[in-house]
Amino acid sequence: MCERLSERQPGPAEAGEVPSGRPTGILILAVGDPLRADDGVGAAVVQALRESGRVPAGVRLVEAGTAGLDITLALEEAARAIIVDAADLGMPPGSWRRLTADGLDLVGNGKRGSTHSAGLAEALALGEALGLLPKELVLYVLQPEALSFREGLSASVARAVPQVASAILQELG
């Protein structure tokens, strides 16, 4: 199952039900704009996961685009979240890192970070301030080569997609 954040179904509280108070499940959230070259790497990784046929039942695959603070609401509903995004890490194009909450200062620190850091960085900061972040939050960030207005990944970033998808599948067990 893959959905776009804008297609998200109302949660229990939004649907008028009494929420359990405990988030459940695993969310894999792709952040970025596929119409801006390597900024679409999150969606490409989610597509690779979907096509692998190895994503465990109950794992939600969501393409958030550049949803900004709506990301906080999506994260609130998950007990565990994996975010995939392009980020300027000052590394060679196609390089990638797995970051945990301790390493989140690399993303959106003003000098380097998410290619649309206002959305992701602010969503994570807001989620942390409000206590809405999942118990376990992991980011897979990939160094972009090109962020021009065109579809398709650069060769260096496209080569990294299967590696990141494989790492995520290993993490899921």
C-alpha positions as CSV (number, residue, x, y, z in Angstrom):
1,M,0.0,0.0,0.0
2,C,1.3,3.4,-0.9
3,E,-0.5,6.6,-0.3
4,R,0.1,10.3,-0.6
5,L,0.0,12.4,2.5
6,S,-2.9,14.4,1.0
7,E,-4.8,11.2,0.5
8,R,-4.4,10.2,4.2
9,Q,-7.6,8.9,5.8
10,P,-8.8,10.6,8.9
11,G,-7.3,9.2,12.1
12,P,-9.5,8.0,14.9
13,A,-9.8,11.4,16.6
14,E,-10.6,13.0,13.2
15,A,-13.3,10.4,12.4
16,G,-15.0,11.0,15.7
17,E,-13.8,7.9,17.4
18,V,-12.1,7.8,20.8
19,P,-8.4,7.4,20.1
20,S,-6.5,4.7,21.9
21,G,-3.8,7.2,22.9
22,R,-1.1,4.9,21.6
23,P,0.3,5.2,18.1
24,T,0.8,1.9,16.3
25,G,2.5,0.6,13.3
26,I,5.5,1.5,11.1
27,L,5.4,4.4,8.7
28,I,7.9,4.9,5.9
29,L,7.6,8.5,4.8
30,A,9.1,9.7,1.5
31,V,9.8,13.5,1.5
32,G,10.6,15.5,-1.6
33,D,9.5,16.6,-5.0
34,P,10.0,14.1,-7.9
35,L,9.7,17.1,-10.3
36,R,13.0,18.4,-9.0
37,A,15.5,15.7,-10.0
38,D,17.2,14.2,-7.0
39,D,14.8,15.7,-4.6
40,G,12.5,12.9,-5.6
41,V,14.8,10.2,-4.2
42,G,12.4,9.5,-1.3
43,A,9.6,8.6,-3.7
44,A,12.1,6.4,-5.7
45,V,13.1,4.5,-2.6
46,V,9.4,4.0,-1.6
47,Q,8.7,2.7,-5.1
48,A,11.6,0.3,-4.9
49,L,10.3,-1.0,-1.5
50,R,6.8,-1.4,-3.0
51,E,8.2,-3.3,-6.0
52,S,10.4,-5.6,-3.8
53,G,7.3,-7.3,-2.5
54,R,9.2,-7.7,0.8
55,V,7.6,-4.9,2.9
56,P,5.9,-6.6,5.9
57,A,2.2,-6.3,6.3
58,G,1.1,-3.3,8.3
59,V,3.9,-1.0,7.2
60,R,2.5,2.1,5.6
61,L,4.4,3.6,2.6
62,V,3.5,7.3,2.2
63,E,4.8,9.8,-0.3
64,A,4.6,13.2,1.6
65,G,5.9,15.4,-1.2
66,T,6.9,18.6,0.4
67,A,4.0,18.6,2.8
68,G,5.7,20.7,5.5
69,L,4.1,20.7,8.9
70,D,1.5,18.1,7.8
71,I,4.4,15.6,8.2
72,T,4.0,16.1,12.0
73,L,0.5,14.8,11.9
74,A,1.5,11.7,9.9
75,L,4.4,11.0,12.3
76,E,2.0,11.3,15.3
77,E,0.1,8.2,14.1
78,A,3.1,5.9,14.0
79,A,5.0,4.1,16.8
80,R,8.0,3.8,14.5
81,A,8.9,6.0,11.5
82,I,11.5,5.9,8.8
83,I,11.8,9.1,6.7
84,V,13.7,9.1,3.4
85,D,14.8,12.4,2.0
86,A,17.5,14.2,-0.1
87,A,19.8,16.3,2.1
88,D,23.0,18.2,1.5
89,L,25.5,16.5,3.7
90,G,28.5,17.9,1.9
91,M,29.3,14.4,0.6
92,P,29.7,13.0,-2.9
93,P,26.4,12.7,-4.8
94,G,24.7,9.4,-4.1
95,S,26.2,9.0,-0.7
96,W,23.7,8.3,2.1
97,R,23.5,8.1,5.8
98,R,21.2,6.5,8.4
99,L,20.5,9.0,11.1
100,T,18.7,8.5,14.4
101,A,17.2,11.3,16.6
102,D,20.7,12.0,17.9
103,G,21.9,12.9,14.4
104,L,19.0,15.0,13.4
105,D,21.0,18.3,13.9
106,L,22.5,17.5,10.5
107,V,19.2,18.0,8.8
108,G,18.0,21.6,8.5
109,N,20.8,23.3,10.5
110,G,20.9,26.3,8.2
111,K,24.2,25.4,6.5
112,R,23.3,21.9,5.2
113,G,20.3,19.9,5.4
114,S,17.1,18.8,3.7
115,T,16.6,20.3,0.3
116,H,13.4,21.8,1.6
117,S,14.5,22.0,5.2
118,A,11.8,24.5,6.2
119,G,9.2,21.8,5.9
120,L,11.0,18.7,7.3
121,A,13.2,20.5,9.9
122,E,10.2,22.5,11.2
123,A,7.9,19.5,11.2
124,L,10.5,17.5,13.3
125,A,11.1,20.4,15.6
126,L,7.3,20.9,16.1
127,G,6.7,17.2,16.6
128,E,9.5,17.1,19.2
129,A,8.2,20.2,21.1
130,L,4.7,18.8,21.2
131,G,5.8,15.3,22.1
132,L,4.3,13.9,18.9
133,L,7.3,12.1,17.4
134,P,7.3,8.4,17.2
135,K,9.2,6.4,19.9
136,E,11.6,5.4,17.2
137,L,12.5,7.8,14.4
138,V,15.1,7.1,11.7
139,L,16.1,9.2,8.7
140,Y,17.8,7.9,5.5
141,V,19.2,10.9,3.8
142,L,20.9,10.9,0.4
143,Q,23.2,13.5,-1.0
144,P,21.7,14.9,-4.2
145,E,23.6,15.8,-7.3
146,A,21.0,17.8,-9.1
147,L,17.9,19.8,-7.9
148,S,16.9,21.3,-11.2
149,F,13.2,21.3,-12.4
150,R,13.1,18.0,-14.2
151,E,11.9,14.5,-13.6
152,G,14.3,11.7,-12.9
153,L,17.2,11.0,-10.7
154,S,20.9,11.6,-11.5
155,A,22.8,8.4,-12.2
156,S,24.7,8.6,-8.9
157,V,21.6,9.0,-6.8
158,A,19.7,6.4,-8.8
159,R,22.5,3.8,-8.0
160,A,22.0,4.5,-4.3
161,V,18.2,3.8,-4.3
162,P,18.5,-0.1,-4.2
163,Q,21.1,0.2,-1.4
164,V,18.9,2.3,0.7
165,A,15.8,0.2,0.0
166,S,17.8,-2.9,1.0
167,A,19.0,-1.3,4.2
168,I,15.4,-0.3,5.1
169,L,14.2,-3.8,4.4
170,Q,16.9,-5.2,6.7
171,E,15.9,-2.8,9.4
172,L,12.2,-3.9,9.1
173,G,13.4,-7.5,9.7
